[in-house]
């Protein structure tokens, strides 16, 4: 069967789109290496210092082109202790949370929040995805917004109680009575 140019026009457009996407991946990775990573670290450091936030910045690069910049609030004893034997007790360690800017396989930047957790006291929550950006979309104002969201989420975790029901936990007999009021 012979195909005409009209028959293959749609396929050719899709191949051109694929080539564009692959070229973008190379460009995005170069942008990360040629300054974006440094810019992220500088912005996070400056904003955190101005706000008086105790933090550390880590650059993770175990796999090339899957690198990340991590602003972490560190580790500390949680105040909880488990008996080891006799009078000996072991502190349970608390991870205080982190804000992560992670390269994806395609060179875009994933921004996530890891909430605090205490070892042996439940499981860490799934990271909260804030956004995925092409490098040119990641503007200065977003760093402030991300840090504010991060600090708010960590504060809410630290101040956990059952006074404010989670929006996805609105089930049960009381819900029907609340709607009638």
C-alpha positions as CSV (number, residue, x, y, z in Angstrom):
1,X,0.0,0.0,0.0
2,X,1.4,3.4,-1.0
3,X,0.8,6.4,1.3
4,X,0.4,9.9,0.1
5,X,1.8,13.0,1.8
6,X,-1.7,13.8,3.1
7,X,-1.8,10.3,4.7
8,X,1.5,10.8,6.6
9,X,1.1,14.5,7.5
10,X,-0.2,13.8,11.0
11,X,2.6,11.3,11.7
12,X,5.2,13.8,10.5
13,X,3.8,16.5,12.8
14,X,4.0,14.0,15.7
15,X,7.6,13.1,14.9
16,X,8.5,16.8,14.8
17,X,6.9,17.3,18.2
18,X,8.9,14.3,19.6
19,X,12.1,15.9,18.3
20,X,11.2,19.2,20.0
21,X,10.5,17.5,23.3
22,X,13.8,15.6,23.2
23,X,15.7,18.8,22.4
24,X,14.0,20.5,25.3
25,X,15.2,17.8,27.7
26,X,18.8,18.4,26.6
27,X,18.3,22.2,27.0
28,X,16.7,21.9,30.4
29,X,19.5,19.7,31.7
30,X,22.1,22.2,30.4
31,X,20.2,25.0,32.1
32,X,20.3,23.2,35.5
33,X,24.1,22.6,35.2
34,X,24.8,26.1,33.9
35,X,23.3,28.0,36.7
36,X,19.8,27.1,37.7
37,X,21.0,24.8,40.5
38,X,23.2,27.6,41.9
39,X,20.3,30.1,41.6
40,X,18.0,27.8,43.5
41,X,20.6,27.4,46.3
42,X,21.3,31.1,46.5
43,X,17.5,32.0,46.6
44,X,16.7,29.5,49.3
45,X,19.7,30.5,51.4
46,X,19.0,34.2,51.2
47,X,15.3,33.9,52.0
48,X,15.9,31.4,54.8
49,X,18.5,33.7,56.4
50,X,16.3,36.8,56.1
51,X,13.5,34.9,57.8
52,X,15.7,33.5,60.6
53,X,15.0,29.9,59.6
54,X,17.5,27.3,60.9
55,X,18.4,25.1,57.9
56,X,21.0,23.4,55.8
57,X,21.3,23.1,52.1
58,X,22.3,19.9,50.4
59,X,23.2,19.2,46.9
60,X,22.4,15.6,45.9
61,X,23.9,14.2,42.8
62,X,24.0,10.4,43.0
63,X,22.7,10.1,39.4
64,X,23.7,12.6,36.7
65,X,20.7,14.6,35.4
66,X,18.6,13.5,38.4
67,X,20.2,15.9,40.8
68,X,18.4,17.8,43.5
69,X,18.8,20.7,45.9
70,X,17.4,20.0,49.4
71,X,16.7,22.6,52.1
72,X,16.4,20.6,55.2
73,X,15.5,21.5,58.8
74,X,17.8,18.7,60.0
75,X,17.5,15.9,62.5
76,X,17.1,15.9,66.2
77,X,16.1,13.8,69.1
78,X,12.3,13.7,69.2
79,X,11.9,13.7,72.9
80,X,10.5,10.2,72.7
81,X,12.7,7.3,74.0
82,X,12.4,3.5,73.8
83,X,13.8,1.2,76.4
84,X,16.7,-0.8,75.2
85,X,17.4,-2.8,78.3
86,X,17.7,-2.1,82.0
87,X,18.0,1.7,82.6
88,X,19.2,2.3,79.0
89,X,16.9,4.2,76.6
90,X,17.3,5.2,73.0
91,X,16.1,8.5,71.6
92,X,13.8,8.3,68.6
93,X,15.1,10.6,65.9
94,X,12.9,13.2,64.2
95,X,13.4,14.3,60.7
96,X,12.3,17.9,60.7
97,X,11.2,18.1,57.0
98,X,12.6,19.3,53.8
99,X,11.9,21.3,50.6
100,X,13.3,19.6,47.5
101,X,14.0,20.9,44.0
102,X,14.5,17.7,42.0
103,X,15.5,17.3,38.4
104,X,13.2,14.9,36.6
105,X,14.2,12.5,33.8
106,X,13.2,15.1,31.2
107,X,15.0,18.0,32.8
108,X,12.0,19.7,34.3
109,X,12.1,20.6,38.0
110,X,9.8,18.9,40.6
111,X,9.3,20.8,43.8
112,X,8.2,18.8,46.8
113,X,7.8,19.0,50.5
114,X,8.7,16.2,52.9
115,X,6.9,16.6,56.2
116,X,8.6,15.8,59.5
117,X,8.4,12.3,60.9
118,X,9.6,10.4,63.9
119,X,11.3,7.1,63.4
120,X,9.3,4.1,64.6
121,X,6.2,6.4,65.2
122,X,4.1,5.7,62.2
123,X,5.3,6.0,58.6
124,X,6.5,9.2,56.8
125,X,3.8,10.8,54.8
126,X,4.0,10.8,51.0
127,X,5.9,13.9,49.8
128,X,3.6,16.8,48.8
129,X,4.1,17.9,45.2
130,X,4.0,21.7,44.9
131,X,4.6,22.0,41.1
132,X,6.7,20.9,38.1
133,X,8.4,23.6,36.2
134,X,10.4,24.0,33.0
135,X,13.6,25.8,34.1
136,X,12.5,29.1,32.5
137,X,9.2,29.0,34.5
138,X,10.9,28.9,37.9
139,X,10.8,32.6,38.9
140,X,12.2,34.3,42.1
141,X,8.7,34.8,43.5
142,X,8.1,31.1,43.5
143,X,11.0,30.4,45.9
144,X,9.3,32.7,48.5
145,X,5.9,31.0,47.9
146,X,7.5,27.5,48.2
147,X,9.3,28.4,51.5
148,X,6.1,29.9,53.0
149,X,4.1,26.8,52.1
150,X,6.9,24.6,53.5
151,X,7.0,26.5,56.8
152,X,3.2,26.5,57.1
153,X,3.0,22.7,56.4
154,X,5.8,22.0,59.0
155,X,4.0,24.2,61.5
156,X,0.7,22.5,60.9
157,X,2.4,19.1,61.3
158,X,4.1,20.2,64.6
159,X,0.8,21.6,65.9
160,X,-1.3,18.6,65.0
161,X,-4.5,18.0,66.8
162,X,-8.0,16.8,66.0
163,X,-9.8,20.1,66.3
164,X,-9.7,20.8,62.5
165,X,-11.0,17.8,60.5
166,X,-9.1,17.0,57.4
167,X,-11.2,17.9,54.3
168,X,-11.1,14.3,53.0
169,X,-12.3,12.9,56.4
170,X,-15.7,14.4,56.3
171,X,-17.7,11.2,56.7
172,X,-19.8,9.8,59.5
173,X,-23.1,10.5,61.2
174,X,-22.2,14.0,62.3
175,X,-21.9,15.2,58.7
176,X,-25.6,14.8,58.0
177,X,-26.5,16.9,61.1
178,X,-24.0,19.6,60.3
179,X,-25.5,20.1,56.8
180,X,-29.0,20.6,58.3
181,X,-27.9,23.5,60.5
